[in-house]
Amino acid sequence: MGAIQFVMGASVSIALGALYDGTARPMATAFGLAGVAALAAERYLVRRAGVT
């Protein structure tokens, strides 16, 4: 799990560096996408485990 976090952090950092355009838009977009991904993962895992 720790290695996955390091790889994801490095990947997002590289992507944000490449997309940087002098504004906060790339970082805000990354935060939004991460939030949506976390919500989707939580919904999927809760339904799969049968917890209501």
mmCIF file of the N, C-alpha and C atoms, coordinates in Angstrom:
data_MODEL
# 
_entry.id   MODEL 
# 
loop_
_atom_site.group_PDB 
_atom_site.id 
_atom_site.type_symbol 
_atom_site.label_atom_id 
_atom_site.label_alt_id 
_atom_site.label_comp_id 
_atom_site.label_asym_id 
_atom_site.label_entity_id 
_atom_site.label_seq_id 
_atom_site.pdbx_PDB_ins_code 
_atom_site.Cartn_x 
_atom_site.Cartn_y 
_atom_site.Cartn_z 
_atom_site.occupancy 
_atom_site.B_iso_or_equiv 
_atom_site.pdbx_formal_charge 
_atom_site.auth_seq_id 
_atom_site.auth_comp_id 
_atom_site.auth_asym_id 
_atom_site.auth_atom_id 
_atom_site.pdbx_PDB_model_num 
ATOM 1   N N  . MET A 1 1  ? 0.827   -1.187 0.000   1.00 0.00 ? 1  MET A N  1 
ATOM 2   C CA . MET A 1 1  ? 0.000   0.000  0.000   1.00 0.00 ? 1  MET A CA 1 
ATOM 3   C C  . MET A 1 1  ? 0.872   1.252  0.000   1.00 0.00 ? 1  MET A C  1 
ATOM 4   N N  . GLY A 1 2  ? 1.944   1.240  0.762   1.00 0.00 ? 2  GLY A N  1 
ATOM 5   C CA . GLY A 1 2  ? 2.807   2.413  0.821   1.00 0.00 ? 2  GLY A CA 1 
ATOM 6   C C  . GLY A 1 2  ? 3.481   2.697  -0.510  1.00 0.00 ? 2  GLY A C  1 
ATOM 7   N N  . ALA A 1 3  ? 3.889   1.643  -1.199  1.00 0.00 ? 3  ALA A N  1 
ATOM 8   C CA . ALA A 1 3  ? 4.535   1.819  -2.495  1.00 0.00 ? 3  ALA A CA 1 
ATOM 9   C C  . ALA A 1 3  ? 3.563   2.400  -3.513  1.00 0.00 ? 3  ALA A C  1 
ATOM 10  N N  . ILE A 1 4  ? 2.307   1.972  -3.454  1.00 0.00 ? 4  ILE A N  1 
ATOM 11  C CA . ILE A 1 4  ? 1.292   2.508  -4.361  1.00 0.00 ? 4  ILE A CA 1 
ATOM 12  C C  . ILE A 1 4  ? 1.099   3.997  -4.119  1.00 0.00 ? 4  ILE A C  1 
ATOM 13  N N  . GLN A 1 5  ? 1.108   4.416  -2.853  1.00 0.00 ? 5  GLN A N  1 
ATOM 14  C CA . GLN A 1 5  ? 0.953   5.835  -2.539  1.00 0.00 ? 5  GLN A CA 1 
ATOM 15  C C  . GLN A 1 5  ? 2.121   6.644  -3.098  1.00 0.00 ? 5  GLN A C  1 
ATOM 16  N N  . PHE A 1 6  ? 3.340   6.140  -2.961  1.00 0.00 ? 6  PHE A N  1 
ATOM 17  C CA . PHE A 1 6  ? 4.497   6.851  -3.500  1.00 0.00 ? 6  PHE A CA 1 
ATOM 18  C C  . PHE A 1 6  ? 4.431   6.954  -5.019  1.00 0.00 ? 6  PHE A C  1 
ATOM 19  N N  . VAL A 1 7  ? 4.052   5.873  -5.673  1.00 0.00 ? 7  VAL A N  1 
ATOM 20  C CA . VAL A 1 7  ? 3.964   5.876  -7.137  1.00 0.00 ? 7  VAL A CA 1 
ATOM 21  C C  . VAL A 1 7  ? 2.875   6.837  -7.600  1.00 0.00 ? 7  VAL A C  1 
ATOM 22  N N  . MET A 1 8  ? 1.726   6.808  -6.951  1.00 0.00 ? 8  MET A N  1 
ATOM 23  C CA . MET A 1 8  ? 0.643   7.718  -7.330  1.00 0.00 ? 8  MET A CA 1 
ATOM 24  C C  . MET A 1 8  ? 1.032   9.176  -7.090  1.00 0.00 ? 8  MET A C  1 
ATOM 25  N N  . GLY A 1 9  ? 1.685   9.446  -5.970  1.00 0.00 ? 9  GLY A N  1 
ATOM 26  C CA . GLY A 1 9  ? 2.134   10.808 -5.684  1.00 0.00 ? 9  GLY A CA 1 
ATOM 27  C C  . GLY A 1 9  ? 3.125   11.312 -6.719  1.00 0.00 ? 9  GLY A C  1 
ATOM 28  N N  . ALA A 1 10 ? 4.058   10.467 -7.091  1.00 0.00 ? 10 ALA A N  1 
ATOM 29  C CA . ALA A 1 10 ? 5.039   10.857 -8.108  1.00 0.00 ? 10 ALA A CA 1 
ATOM 30  C C  . ALA A 1 10 ? 4.377   11.057 -9.465  1.00 0.00 ? 10 ALA A C  1 
ATOM 31  N N  . SER A 1 11 ? 3.442   10.186 -9.805  1.00 0.00 ? 11 SER A N  1 
ATOM 32  C CA . SER A 1 11 ? 2.754   10.295 -11.097 1.00 0.00 ? 11 SER A CA 1 
ATOM 33  C C  . SER A 1 11 ? 1.937   11.580 -11.181 1.00 0.00 ? 11 SER A C  1 
ATOM 34  N N  . VAL A 1 12 ? 1.217   11.890 -10.125 1.00 0.00 ? 12 VAL A N  1 
ATOM 35  C CA . VAL A 1 12 ? 0.407   13.113 -10.113 1.00 0.00 ? 12 VAL A CA 1 
ATOM 36  C C  . VAL A 1 12 ? 1.314   14.338 -10.145 1.00 0.00 ? 12 VAL A C  1 
ATOM 37  N N  . SER A 1 13 ? 2.427   14.298 -9.441  1.00 0.00 ? 13 SER A N  1 
ATOM 38  C CA . SER A 1 13 ? 3.363   15.421 -9.453  1.00 0.00 ? 13 SER A CA 1 
ATOM 39  C C  . SER A 1 13 ? 3.930   15.661 -10.846 1.00 0.00 ? 13 SER A C  1 
ATOM 40  N N  . ILE A 1 14 ? 4.281   14.607 -11.530 1.00 0.00 ? 14 ILE A N  1 
ATOM 41  C CA . ILE A 1 14 ? 4.806   14.734 -12.897 1.00 0.00 ? 14 ILE A CA 1 
ATOM 42  C C  . ILE A 1 14 ? 3.731   15.302 -13.820 1.00 0.00 ? 14 ILE A C  1 
ATOM 43  N N  . ALA A 1 15 ? 2.508   14.795 -13.702 1.00 0.00 ? 15 ALA A N  1 
ATOM 44  C CA . ALA A 1 15 ? 1.421   15.285 -14.545 1.00 0.00 ? 15 ALA A CA 1 
ATOM 45  C C  . ALA A 1 15 ? 1.127   16.752 -14.272 1.00 0.00 ? 15 ALA A C  1 
ATOM 46  N N  . LEU A 1 16 ? 1.099   17.138 -12.995 1.00 0.00 ? 16 LEU A N  1 
ATOM 47  C CA . LEU A 1 16 ? 0.827   18.532 -12.663 1.00 0.00 ? 16 LEU A CA 1 
ATOM 48  C C  . LEU A 1 16 ? 1.948   19.442 -13.145 1.00 0.00 ? 16 LEU A C  1 
ATOM 49  N N  . GLY A 1 17 ? 3.170   18.975 -13.071 1.00 0.00 ? 17 GLY A N  1 
ATOM 50  C CA . GLY A 1 17 ? 4.291   19.761 -13.585 1.00 0.00 ? 17 GLY A CA 1 
ATOM 51  C C  . GLY A 1 17 ? 4.189   19.978 -15.083 1.00 0.00 ? 17 GLY A C  1 
ATOM 52  N N  . ALA A 1 18 ? 3.761   18.952 -15.793 1.00 0.00 ? 18 ALA A N  1 
ATOM 53  C CA . ALA A 1 18 ? 3.615   19.063 -17.243 1.00 0.00 ? 18 ALA A CA 1 
ATOM 54  C C  . ALA A 1 18 ? 2.442   19.949 -17.630 1.00 0.00 ? 18 ALA A C  1 
ATOM 55  N N  . LEU A 1 19 ? 1.392   19.951 -16.811 1.00 0.00 ? 19 LEU A N  1 
ATOM 56  C CA . LEU A 1 19 ? 0.190   20.722 -17.127 1.00 0.00 ? 19 LEU A CA 1 
ATOM 57  C C  . LEU A 1 19 ? 0.203   22.133 -16.557 1.00 0.00 ? 19 LEU A C  1 
ATOM 58  N N  . TYR A 1 20 ? 1.229   22.494 -15.783 1.00 0.00 ? 20 TYR A N  1 
ATOM 59  C CA . TYR A 1 20 ? 1.267   23.801 -15.125 1.00 0.00 ? 20 TYR A CA 1 
ATOM 60  C C  . TYR A 1 20 ? 1.254   24.915 -16.168 1.00 0.00 ? 20 TYR A C  1 
ATOM 61  N N  . ASP A 1 21 ? 0.322   25.850 -16.006 1.00 0.00 ? 21 ASP A N  1 
ATOM 62  C CA . ASP A 1 21 ? 0.194   26.957 -16.950 1.00 0.00 ? 21 ASP A CA 1 
ATOM 63  C C  . ASP A 1 21 ? 0.228   28.321 -16.256 1.00 0.00 ? 21 ASP A C  1 
ATOM 64  N N  . GLY A 1 22 ? 0.724   28.374 -15.034 1.00 0.00 ? 22 GLY A N  1 
ATOM 65  C CA . GLY A 1 22 ? 0.810   29.633 -14.316 1.00 0.00 ? 22 GLY A CA 1 
ATOM 66  C C  . GLY A 1 22 ? -0.407  29.928 -13.458 1.00 0.00 ? 22 GLY A C  1 
ATOM 67  N N  . THR A 1 23 ? -1.378  29.035 -13.470 1.00 0.00 ? 23 THR A N  1 
ATOM 68  C CA . THR A 1 23 ? -2.580  29.209 -12.658 1.00 0.00 ? 23 THR A CA 1 
ATOM 69  C C  . THR A 1 23 ? -2.726  28.022 -11.715 1.00 0.00 ? 23 THR A C  1 
ATOM 70  N N  . ALA A 1 24 ? -3.747  28.095 -10.881 1.00 0.00 ? 24 ALA A N  1 
ATOM 71  C CA . ALA A 1 24 ? -4.024  26.995 -9.958  1.00 0.00 ? 24 ALA A CA 1 
ATOM 72  C C  . ALA A 1 24 ? -4.964  25.957 -10.571 1.00 0.00 ? 24 ALA A C  1 
ATOM 73  N N  . ARG A 1 25 ? -5.334  26.127 -11.808 1.00 0.00 ? 25 ARG A N  1 
ATOM 74  C CA . ARG A 1 25 ? -6.302  25.237 -12.450 1.00 0.00 ? 25 ARG A CA 1 
ATOM 75  C C  . ARG A 1 25 ? -5.874  23.765 -12.475 1.00 0.00 ? 25 ARG A C  1 
ATOM 76  N N  . PRO A 1 26 ? -4.634  23.423 -12.835 1.00 0.00 ? 26 PRO A N  1 
ATOM 77  C CA . PRO A 1 26 ? -4.258  22.000 -12.822 1.00 0.00 ? 26 PRO A CA 1 
ATOM 78  C C  . PRO A 1 26 ? -4.378  21.362 -11.438 1.00 0.00 ? 26 PRO A C  1 
ATOM 79  N N  . MET A 1 27 ? -3.974  22.082 -10.387 1.00 0.00 ? 27 MET A N  1 
ATOM 80  C CA . MET A 1 27 ? -4.059  21.542 -9.032  1.00 0.00 ? 27 MET A CA 1 
ATOM 81  C C  . MET A 1 27 ? -5.516  21.399 -8.603  1.00 0.00 ? 27 MET A C  1 
ATOM 82  N N  . ALA A 1 28 ? -6.333  22.394 -8.913  1.00 0.00 ? 28 ALA A N  1 
ATOM 83  C CA . ALA A 1 28 ? -7.750  22.316 -8.564  1.00 0.00 ? 28 ALA A CA 1 
ATOM 84  C C  . ALA A 1 28 ? -8.428  21.161 -9.300  1.00 0.00 ? 28 ALA A C  1 
ATOM 85  N N  . THR A 1 29 ? -8.060  20.958 -10.543 1.00 0.00 ? 29 THR A N  1 
ATOM 86  C CA . THR A 1 29 ? -8.619  19.840 -11.310 1.00 0.00 ? 29 THR A CA 1 
ATOM 87  C C  . THR A 1 29 ? -8.187  18.508 -10.706 1.00 0.00 ? 29 THR A C  1 
ATOM 88  N N  . ALA A 1 30 ? -6.933  18.414 -10.296 1.00 0.00 ? 30 ALA A N  1 
ATOM 89  C CA . ALA A 1 30 ? -6.443  17.181 -9.664  1.00 0.00 ? 30 ALA A CA 1 
ATOM 90  C C  . ALA A 1 30 ? -7.187  16.916 -8.358  1.00 0.00 ? 30 ALA A C  1 
ATOM 91  N N  . PHE A 1 31 ? -7.414  17.967 -7.552  1.00 0.00 ? 31 PHE A N  1 
ATOM 92  C CA . PHE A 1 31 ? -8.178  17.794 -6.310  1.00 0.00 ? 31 PHE A CA 1 
ATOM 93  C C  . PHE A 1 31 ? -9.594  17.315 -6.607  1.00 0.00 ? 31 PHE A C  1 
ATOM 94  N N  . GLY A 1 32 ? -10.224 17.912 -7.596  1.00 0.00 ? 32 GLY A N  1 
ATOM 95  C CA . GLY A 1 32 ? -11.588 17.509 -7.951  1.00 0.00 ? 32 GLY A CA 1 
ATOM 96  C C  . GLY A 1 32 ? -11.661 16.072 -8.425  1.00 0.00 ? 32 GLY A C  1 
ATOM 97  N N  . LEU A 1 33 ? -10.735 15.696 -9.290  1.00 0.00 ? 33 LEU A N  1 
ATOM 98  C CA . LEU A 1 33 ? -10.721 14.317 -9.789  1.00 0.00 ? 33 LEU A CA 1 
ATOM 99  C C  . LEU A 1 33 ? -10.433 13.319 -8.675  1.00 0.00 ? 33 LEU A C  1 
ATOM 100 N N  . ALA A 1 34 ? -9.540  13.676 -7.767  1.00 0.00 ? 34 ALA A N  1 
ATOM 101 C CA . ALA A 1 34 ? -9.237  12.791 -6.643  1.00 0.00 ? 34 ALA A CA 1 
ATOM 102 C C  . ALA A 1 34 ? -10.458 12.629 -5.743  1.00 0.00 ? 34 ALA A C  1 
ATOM 103 N N  . GLY A 1 35 ? -11.196 13.705 -5.539  1.00 0.00 ? 35 GLY A N  1 
ATOM 104 C CA . GLY A 1 35 ? -12.414 13.623 -4.728  1.00 0.00 ? 35 GLY A CA 1 
ATOM 105 C C  . GLY A 1 35 ? -13.468 12.732 -5.363  1.00 0.00 ? 35 GLY A C  1 
ATOM 106 N N  . VAL A 1 36 ? -13.665 12.890 -6.658  1.00 0.00 ? 36 VAL A N  1 
ATOM 107 C CA . VAL A 1 36 ? -14.640 12.061 -7.371  1.00 0.00 ? 36 VAL A CA 1 
ATOM 108 C C  . VAL A 1 36 ? -14.195 10.594 -7.356  1.00 0.00 ? 36 VAL A C  1 
ATOM 109 N N  . ALA A 1 37 ? -12.905 10.344 -7.550  1.00 0.00 ? 37 ALA A N  1 
ATOM 110 C CA . ALA A 1 37 ? -12.393 8.970  -7.519  1.00 0.00 ? 37 ALA A CA 1 
ATOM 111 C C  . ALA A 1 37 ? -12.558 8.352  -6.136  1.00 0.00 ? 37 ALA A C  1 
ATOM 112 N N  . ALA A 1 38 ? -12.317 9.141  -5.087  1.00 0.00 ? 38 ALA A N  1 
ATOM 113 C CA . ALA A 1 38 ? -12.480 8.625  -3.725  1.00 0.00 ? 38 ALA A CA 1 
ATOM 114 C C  . ALA A 1 38 ? -13.943 8.298  -3.439  1.00 0.00 ? 38 ALA A C  1 
ATOM 115 N N  . LEU A 1 39 ? -14.846 9.153  -3.880  1.00 0.00 ? 39 LEU A N  1 
ATOM 116 C CA . LEU A 1 39 ? -16.274 8.888  -3.692  1.00 0.00 ? 39 LEU A CA 1 
ATOM 117 C C  . LEU A 1 39 ? -16.707 7.633  -4.440  1.00 0.00 ? 39 LEU A C  1 
ATOM 118 N N  . ALA A 1 40 ? -16.261 7.505  -5.677  1.00 0.00 ? 40 ALA A N  1 
ATOM 119 C CA . ALA A 1 40 ? -16.616 6.320  -6.470  1.00 0.00 ? 40 ALA A CA 1 
ATOM 120 C C  . ALA A 1 40 ? -16.058 5.048  -5.841  1.00 0.00 ? 40 ALA A C  1 
ATOM 121 N N  . ALA A 1 41 ? -14.822 5.096  -5.375  1.00 0.00 ? 41 ALA A N  1 
ATOM 122 C CA . ALA A 1 41 ? -14.216 3.920  -4.742  1.00 0.00 ? 41 ALA A CA 1 
ATOM 123 C C  . ALA A 1 41 ? -14.948 3.556  -3.468  1.00 0.00 ? 41 ALA A C  1 
ATOM 124 N N  . GLU A 1 42 ? -15.304 4.562  -2.667  1.00 0.00 ? 42 GLU A N  1 
ATOM 125 C CA . GLU A 1 42 ? -16.032 4.300  -1.418  1.00 0.00 ? 42 GLU A CA 1 
ATOM 126 C C  . GLU A 1 42 ? -17.390 3.676  -1.704  1.00 0.00 ? 42 GLU A C  1 
ATOM 127 N N  . ARG A 1 43 ? -18.103 4.210  -2.668  1.00 0.00 ? 43 ARG A N  1 
ATOM 128 C CA . ARG A 1 43 ? -19.419 3.657  -3.016  1.00 0.00 ? 43 ARG A CA 1 
ATOM 129 C C  . ARG A 1 43 ? -19.310 2.230  -3.513  1.00 0.00 ? 43 ARG A C  1 
ATOM 130 N N  . TYR A 1 44 ? -18.307 1.973  -4.353  1.00 0.00 ? 44 TYR A N  1 
ATOM 131 C CA . TYR A 1 44 ? -18.116 0.627  -4.890  1.00 0.00 ? 44 TYR A CA 1 
ATOM 132 C C  . TYR A 1 44 ? -17.744 -0.358 -3.795  1.00 0.00 ? 44 TYR A C  1 
ATOM 133 N N  . LEU A 1 45 ? -16.829 0.024  -2.919  1.00 0.00 ? 45 LEU A N  1 
ATOM 134 C CA . LEU A 1 45 ? -16.376 -0.890 -1.885  1.00 0.00 ? 45 LEU A CA 1 
ATOM 135 C C  . LEU A 1 45 ? -17.443 -1.144 -0.827  1.00 0.00 ? 45 LEU A C  1 
ATOM 136 N N  . VAL A 1 46 ? -18.209 -0.131 -0.472  1.00 0.00 ? 46 VAL A N  1 
ATOM 137 C CA . VAL A 1 46 ? -19.267 -0.309 0.522   1.00 0.00 ? 46 VAL A CA 1 
ATOM 138 C C  . VAL A 1 46 ? -20.351 -1.229 -0.031  1.00 0.00 ? 46 VAL A C  1 
ATOM 139 N N  . ARG A 1 47 ? -20.743 -1.035 -1.261  1.00 0.00 ? 47 ARG A N  1 
ATOM 140 C CA . ARG A 1 47 ? -21.778 -1.907 -1.856  1.00 0.00 ? 47 ARG A CA 1 
ATOM 141 C C  . ARG A 1 47 ? -21.271 -3.339 -2.018  1.00 0.00 ? 47 ARG A C  1 
ATOM 142 N N  . ARG A 1 48 ? -20.012 -3.462 -2.381  1.00 0.00 ? 48 ARG A N  1 
ATOM 143 C CA . ARG A 1 48 ? -19.446 -4.794 -2.570  1.00 0.00 ? 48 ARG A CA 1 
ATOM 144 C C  . ARG A 1 48 ? -19.348 -5.561 -1.257  1.00 0.00 ? 48 ARG A C  1 
ATOM 145 N N  . ALA A 1 49 ? -19.048 -4.854 -0.157  1.00 0.00 ? 49 ALA A N  1 
ATOM 146 C CA . ALA A 1 49 ? -18.919 -5.499 1.141   1.00 0.00 ? 49 ALA A CA 1 
ATOM 147 C C  . ALA A 1 49 ? -20.279 -5.787 1.780   1.00 0.00 ? 49 ALA A C  1 
ATOM 148 N N  . GLY A 1 50 ? -21.325 -5.190 1.231   1.00 0.00 ? 50 GLY A N  1 
ATOM 149 C CA . GLY A 1 50 ? -22.667 -5.420 1.761   1.00 0.00 ? 50 GLY A CA 1 
ATOM 150 C C  . GLY A 1 50 ? -23.006 -4.567 2.958   1.00 0.00 ? 50 GLY A C  1 
ATOM 151 N N  . VAL A 1 51 ? -22.233 -3.547 3.229   1.00 0.00 ? 51 VAL A N  1 
ATOM 152 C CA . VAL A 1 51 ? -22.503 -2.645 4.346   1.00 0.00 ? 51 VAL A CA 1 
ATOM 153 C C  . VAL A 1 51 ? -23.468 -1.584 3.873   1.00 0.00 ? 51 VAL A C  1 
ATOM 154 N N  . THR A 1 52 ? -24.470 -1.268 4.707   1.00 0.00 ? 52 THR A N  1 
ATOM 155 C CA . THR A 1 52 ? -25.434 -0.240 4.320   1.00 0.00 ? 52 THR A CA 1 
ATOM 156 C C  . THR A 1 52 ? -25.273 1.009  5.139   1.00 0.00 ? 52 THR A C  1 
# 
